[in-house]
Amino acid sequence: MKKVLLATTALTMSAGVAFAEVSISGFAEMGVSGTNSSETVFHQQIDVTFGMSAETSSGLTFGASVDLDEDASAVAAGQDAGVAVYVKGAFGNITLGDTDGGFDWALTEVGMGSALSDDHTSHAGYSGNAGLDAENNGQVARFDYSFGQVSVAASYDVDNAGTDDIMGFGVKYDAGVAKVGVGYQSNDTDTIYGVSVSGEASGIQYAVNYSDLDTDGTHMALGLGYTMDSLMIAANYGVYESTAGVETTGTGLVANYDLGGGAVFQAGYGNGDGDTTWSAGMALSF
């Protein structure tokens, strides 16, 4: 996912509820990218997200979001990619749609910063902690609730076209200097679990995670970042080990320089399993 913060333009209205809000946010990218097996090419991308939210007179909040820059093949396959609906209140949050299952919700990724082509988070050794979320139609129902420094979540993904139902659970604990996440997910075939530890102090960020992926082996990763004024640099390393003991590793590097006003210069690099990718250019938030 893009890590660039999106500026929002909002329209507020009254229609039988305490408030209603429709927001439009987006970003554009321009630059160059390349790989070790292809020539350097120009890169450009535009993304627009619509958000809608409202609140009942009793304080119940509900809303939805639609991301217009999603994978067309996923949509053609019946997956409502980029669409999510939620309801939240004192009881917690309920989200349905293109959202994280309990495993992904709980674990922190080691990728920090942003690159035009996501080079630092797309190498062979990287894991986005998606777990089993993509096994069915990508429509996840998740309930999460927070009390004090602890947050818990449970998710369910219904059987689609002969696949198995997927259940997920997650727990997060925020100790201030460190955040710990534990996730679990299972279907009738695989049971996976993982843990992550992350934190930030004096401009230094870190994240470590480990996952047991059952029949797919294990994954371990480390990420480090440093921010000074407008400059942020980061690196990550990850390794998959199959049940047969075969390792697949990868490394990612990224640098971001905030120019202000929603403009950020980004440079990214990824290397893993014999493939190298890189990109550089401007990311523009609106």
C-alpha positions as CSV (number, residue, x, y, z in Angstrom):
1,M,0.0,0.0,0.0
2,K,1.1,3.6,-0.6
3,K,2.4,5.2,2.5
4,V,1.9,8.8,1.2
5,L,-0.6,10.8,3.3
6,L,-3.6,11.9,1.2
7,A,-5.0,15.4,1.5
8,T,-8.8,15.5,1.7
9,T,-11.4,17.8,0.3
10,A,-14.7,17.4,2.1
11,L,-18.4,18.3,1.5
12,T,-20.5,18.4,4.7
13,M,-24.3,18.2,4.7
14,S,-27.3,17.5,6.9
15,A,-29.7,14.8,5.9
16,G,-31.5,13.4,9.0
17,V,-28.2,12.5,10.7
18,A,-25.8,14.3,12.9
19,F,-23.4,14.8,10.0
20,A,-22.6,13.4,6.6
21,E,-19.3,13.8,4.8
22,V,-18.1,12.9,1.3
23,S,-14.4,13.2,0.7
24,I,-12.1,12.9,-2.4
25,S,-8.4,12.2,-2.1
26,G,-5.8,11.1,-4.5
27,F,-2.2,11.1,-5.7
28,A,-0.3,11.2,-8.9
29,E,3.2,9.9,-9.8
30,M,5.7,10.8,-12.4
31,G,9.3,9.5,-12.9
32,V,11.3,6.6,-14.3
33,S,11.6,3.0,-13.5
34,G,13.6,0.0,-14.7
35,T,14.8,-3.6,-14.0
36,N,17.9,-5.6,-14.7
37,S,16.1,-7.3,-17.6
38,S,14.5,-4.3,-19.3
39,E,15.2,-0.8,-20.4
40,T,14.4,2.3,-18.3
41,V,10.9,3.5,-19.0
42,F,8.8,6.5,-17.9
43,H,6.4,5.9,-15.0
44,Q,3.1,7.7,-14.3
45,Q,0.1,6.7,-12.2
46,I,-3.0,8.4,-10.9
47,D,-5.2,7.2,-8.0
48,V,-8.5,8.6,-6.7
49,T,-10.3,7.5,-3.6
50,F,-13.8,8.4,-2.6
51,G,-14.8,8.3,1.1
52,M,-18.2,8.6,2.6
53,S,-19.1,8.8,6.3
54,A,-22.0,9.8,8.5
55,E,-23.1,9.6,12.1
56,T,-26.5,8.8,13.6
57,S,-28.1,10.9,16.3
58,S,-27.1,8.2,18.8
59,G,-23.4,8.4,17.9
60,L,-23.1,5.3,15.6
61,T,-20.7,6.1,12.8
62,F,-20.8,4.4,9.4
63,G,-19.1,4.8,6.1
64,A,-17.6,3.4,2.9
65,S,-14.6,3.9,0.7
66,V,-13.9,3.3,-3.0
67,D,-10.5,3.2,-4.6
68,L,-10.7,3.7,-8.4
69,D,-7.1,2.5,-9.1
70,E,-7.4,-1.2,-8.4
71,D,-6.5,-4.4,-10.2
72,A,-8.9,-4.8,-13.1
73,S,-8.3,-8.5,-13.2
74,A,-9.5,-8.8,-9.6
75,V,-12.6,-6.9,-10.4
76,A,-13.3,-9.1,-13.4
77,A,-13.0,-12.1,-11.2
78,G,-15.8,-10.9,-9.0
79,Q,-13.6,-9.3,-6.3
80,D,-14.8,-5.9,-5.3
81,A,-11.3,-4.6,-5.0
82,G,-10.9,-1.2,-3.3
83,V,-14.4,-1.2,-1.8
84,A,-15.0,-1.4,1.9
85,V,-18.0,-0.6,4.2
86,Y,-17.8,-0.1,8.0
87,V,-19.9,0.6,11.0
88,K,-18.3,1.6,14.4
89,G,-19.4,2.6,17.8
90,A,-18.7,1.9,21.5
91,F,-19.0,-1.8,20.7
92,G,-16.0,-1.7,18.3
93,N,-15.6,-1.6,14.5
94,I,-17.1,-3.9,11.9
95,T,-15.6,-3.7,8.4
96,L,-16.7,-5.7,5.3
97,G,-14.9,-5.7,1.9
98,D,-11.4,-5.2,0.7
99,T,-9.8,-5.0,4.2
100,D,-7.2,-6.9,6.2
101,G,-7.9,-10.2,7.9
102,G,-7.0,-10.7,11.5
103,F,-3.4,-11.9,10.7
104,D,-2.5,-9.0,8.4
105,W,-4.3,-6.5,10.7
106,A,-2.1,-7.5,13.7
107,L,1.4,-7.7,12.1
108,T,3.5,-4.7,11.2
109,E,5.3,-4.8,7.8
110,V,9.0,-4.0,7.7
111,G,8.7,-1.8,4.6
112,M,9.0,1.9,5.4
113,G,8.6,4.9,3.1
114,S,7.3,4.8,-0.5
115,A,8.7,4.2,-4.0
116,L,7.0,4.8,-7.3
117,S,7.1,1.2,-8.3
118,D,7.1,-0.2,-4.7
119,D,10.6,-1.6,-5.4
120,H,11.5,-1.9,-1.8
121,T,8.4,-4.0,-0.9
122,S,8.1,-6.1,-4.1
123,H,11.4,-8.1,-4.0
124,A,11.4,-11.9,-3.6
125,G,12.1,-11.8,0.2
126,Y,9.3,-9.4,1.1
127,S,6.0,-10.3,2.7
128,G,3.1,-7.9,3.1
129,N,1.7,-10.3,5.8
130,A,-1.5,-10.8,3.7
131,G,-1.7,-14.4,5.1
132,L,-4.6,-16.3,3.5
133,D,-6.6,-13.2,2.6
134,A,-6.3,-13.7,-1.1
135,E,-7.3,-17.4,-1.1
136,N,-11.1,-16.7,-1.6
137,N,-12.8,-13.7,-3.2
138,G,-10.9,-11.0,-1.2
139,Q,-14.0,-10.0,0.7
140,V,-13.2,-10.0,4.4
141,A,-15.5,-9.4,7.4
142,R,-13.5,-8.1,10.4
143,F,-14.5,-7.1,13.9
144,D,-12.0,-5.2,16.0
145,Y,-12.1,-3.6,19.4
146,S,-9.6,-1.6,21.5
147,F,-9.4,-1.2,25.3
148,G,-6.5,0.7,26.8
149,Q,-3.2,-0.4,25.1
150,V,-4.7,-3.6,23.7
151,S,-6.6,-4.1,20.5
152,V,-8.2,-7.4,19.3
153,A,-9.7,-8.5,16.0
154,A,-11.5,-11.5,14.5
155,S,-12.1,-12.0,10.8
156,Y,-14.0,-14.3,8.5
157,D,-13.7,-14.9,4.7
158,V,-16.5,-17.0,3.2
159,D,-15.9,-20.0,0.9
160,N,-15.8,-19.1,-2.7
161,A,-15.9,-21.5,-5.7
162,G,-15.0,-24.6,-3.7
163,T,-12.3,-23.0,-1.5
164,D,-12.4,-23.2,2.3
165,D,-13.7,-20.6,4.8
166,I,-10.9,-18.6,6.4
167,M,-10.9,-17.5,10.0
168,G,-8.4,-15.0,11.4
169,F,-7.5,-13.5,14.8
170,G,-5.2,-10.8,15.9
171,V,-4.0,-9.0,19.0
172,K,-1.9,-5.8,19.2
173,Y,-0.3,-4.3,22.3
174,D,1.0,-0.7,22.3
175,A,3.7,-0.2,25.0
176,G,4.7,3.2,23.6
177,V,8.4,2.5,22.8
178,A,7.4,-0.8,21.3
179,K,4.3,-2.3,19.6
180,V,3.7,-6.0,19.5
181,G,1.3,-7.8,17.2
182,V,0.3,-11.5,17.1
183,G,-1.8,-12.9,14.3
184,Y,-3.4,-16.3,13.4
185,Q,-5.3,-17.5,10.4
186,S,-6.6,-20.9,9.3
187,N,-8.7,-22.8,6.7
188,D,-9.2,-26.5,6.3
189,T,-5.8,-26.9,4.7
190,D,-3.3,-24.4,6.3
191,T,-2.9,-22.9,9.7
192,I,-0.5,-19.9,9.9
193,Y,0.7,-17.6,12.7
194,G,3.1,-14.8,13.1
195,V,4.4,-12.1,15.4
196,S,5.9,-8.6,14.9
197,V,7.6,-6.0,17.0
198,S,8.0,-2.4,15.9
199,G,8.8,1.0,17.4
200,E,10.3,4.4,16.9
201,A,12.6,6.7,18.9
202,S,14.7,9.7,18.1
203,G,14.0,9.4,14.4
204,I,14.9,5.8,14.2
205,Q,12.2,3.2,13.2
206,Y,12.4,-0.5,13.3
207,A,10.2,-3.5,12.6
208,V,10.8,-7.2,12.9
209,N,8.4,-10.0,12.0
210,Y,8.3,-13.8,11.9
211,S,5.7,-16.0,10.3
212,D,5.1,-19.8,10.2
213,L,3.3,-20.4,6.9
214,D,2.6,-24.0,7.5
215,T,3.1,-25.9,4.2
216,D,4.7,-22.9,2.7
217,G,7.5,-22.8,5.2
218,T,8.6,-19.7,7.3
219,H,9.3,-16.1,6.7
220,M,11.5,-13.7,8.7
221,A,12.1,-10.0,8.0
222,L,13.8,-6.9,9.5
223,G,13.3,-3.2,8.6
224,L,15.2,-0.1,9.7
225,G,14.5,3.5,8.9
226,Y,15.8,7.0,9.9
227,T,14.1,10.4,9.5
228,M,15.9,13.7,9.8
229,D,13.9,16.8,9.0
230,S,12.5,16.3,5.5
231,L,14.6,13.2,4.6
232,M,13.7,9.6,5.3
233,I,15.8,6.6,4.4
234,A,15.1,2.9,5.1
235,A,16.2,-0.6,4.3
236,N,14.6,-4.0,4.8
237,Y,15.7,-7.6,4.4
238,G,13.5,-10.7,4.2
239,V,14.0,-14.5,3.8
240,Y,11.5,-17.3,3.0
241,E,12.6,-20.8,3.9
242,S,10.6,-23.6,2.4
243,T,9.8,-26.8,4.3
244,A,12.6,-28.4,2.3
245,G,15.1,-25.9,3.7
246,V,15.4,-23.8,0.4
247,E,15.9,-20.1,1.1
248,T,14.7,-17.1,-1.0
249,T,16.1,-13.7,0.1
250,G,15.6,-10.1,-0.9
251,T,16.6,-6.6,0.1
252,G,14.9,-3.3,-0.3
253,L,16.1,0.3,-0.1
254,V,14.2,3.6,-0.2
255,A,14.7,7.3,0.2
256,N,12.0,10.0,0.5
257,Y,12.4,13.8,0.6
258,D,9.4,15.8,1.5
259,L,9.2,19.0,-0.5
260,G,6.1,20.2,1.2
261,G,2.6,20.9,0.0
262,G,2.0,17.2,-0.8
263,A,5.1,16.7,-3.1
264,V,7.6,14.0,-2.2
265,F,10.7,12.9,-4.2
266,Q,11.0,9.1,-4.0
267,A,13.7,6.7,-4.9
268,G,13.4,2.9,-4.5
269,Y,15.5,-0.2,-5.1
270,G,14.7,-3.9,-4.7
271,N,16.9,-7.0,-5.3
272,G,15.9,-10.6,-4.7
273,D,16.1,-14.1,-6.4
274,G,18.2,-12.7,-9.3
275,D,15.8,-9.8,-10.1
276,T,16.5,-6.1,-9.6
277,T,14.1,-3.2,-9.9
278,W,14.4,0.5,-9.3
279,S,12.4,3.8,-9.7
280,A,12.8,7.5,-9.0
281,G,10.5,10.5,-9.3
282,M,7.8,12.6,-7.8
283,A,4.8,11.5,-5.8
284,L,2.1,14.2,-5.5
285,S,-0.7,14.1,-3.0
286,F,-4.0,15.9,-3.2
